[in-house]
């Protein structure tokens, strides 16, 4: 879906009219070139389609209110100093609760006469001052003033669009928690109530019910056959018993139906050991497929892991995975091994020069439930690309949601192991690990093969009000 911005063109009447005309045209052209939509006053509605007076603010606020379901964020652009009160009133009266980006055009050094001078550099400070007074959170461009048609502003736009997607997506997120938290995993405890305060709802379902629905689906049922076909097209399954593949298809079809009926965008699933003992598969392949289709699925009923996965998927448009901070890598203090059993999405595999990912049995759990009950894990190495990591956790004692995020690089360093894995390089890793341990964060972390930590930090901290630590 196209990201759409409401546009407020700030104006102050004693500045030249042509600055507003050209500035409005430039910002709209930049949005169109970048593939974003725009909702703004027409040039006939107010002078140059800008906002300066109380009446202008009312008109713009009414337009935004009428089209609120289209607007993901608001861009305030200042082709001249702008009227800070009109801008603040427009945002307040519109009733929108979306991110706001403040943009100011730069002056040109040899055009500082009364006919061409903007003073947007100064006006931006006045706008920000008033928004702080009004209690309206906002975002800033990387440079204080920046032209609308260059690469720098395009980067600002793309980052802001990611912020908007995360904020809108999380404020309406519904996560399915399938099954009970494994008894041995106190680490995945969380507060549904704190999540609800941010607009995130959790829909629970007993694992017995889901497996009962799956068991009632006949192997020849259209939805089961369609899911089986999708599984076989998704990952090589040579040597996997047909009976196990059918069970995966039944399970996957039942989960798909539940997600559709309950309008779920992510899941957290009780992946062991009841499913293996009493149904006879691991759910990893089906979970991998969901994550790969941008509907994240987290292991061990880690609902907060699913929140983090979803946030980065919204920011980047790419699949996320949940992994363990699992091992040191030799004696390199800035490297570690990420691992899970695994349900990592196929889009994160295929490291150049590595064995291609395949379906196999889950080696860890097979030791207790038997190989025949543990088919369905996906084995492979994570691509050697840049990545973002993110962990979200609820702190009930303090009544806050706590977060850390940052970026690193997956490497090609040699490693011979099983499951889904990779070697990660993160600058100042030991400092980060001390922070994780000292603040009681979980051993799970979500990763995404993109550079979106800044957008995630802005969205979760500035707009959702969570306590965020950006590792730099």
Buried (B, 14 or more C-beta within 10 A) or exposed (E): EEBBBBBBBBBBEEBBEEBBBBBBBBBBEBBEEEEBBBBBBEBEBBBBBBBBBBEBBBBBBBBBEEBBEBBBBBBBBBBBBBBBBBBBBBBBBBEBEBBBBBBBBBBEEEEEEEEBBBBBBEBBEBBBEBBEEBEBBBBBBEBEBBBBEEEEBBEBBBBBBBBBBBBBBBBEBBBBBBBEBBEEBEBBBBBBEBBEEBBBBBBBBEBEEBBEBBEEBEBEBEBBBBBBEBBBEBBEBEEBBEEBBBBBBBBBBBBBBBBEEEEBBBBBBBBBBBBBEEBBBBBBBBBBBBBBBBBBBBBBBBBBBBBBBBBBBBBBEBBBBBBBBBBEBEEEEBBBBBBBBBBBBBBBBBBEEBEEBBBBBBBEBBEEBEEBBBBBBBBBBBBBBBBBBBBBBBBEEEEBBBBBBBBBBBBBBEBEEBBBBBBBBBEBBEBBBEBBEEEEBBBBBBBBBBBBBBBBBBBBBBBBEBBBBBBE
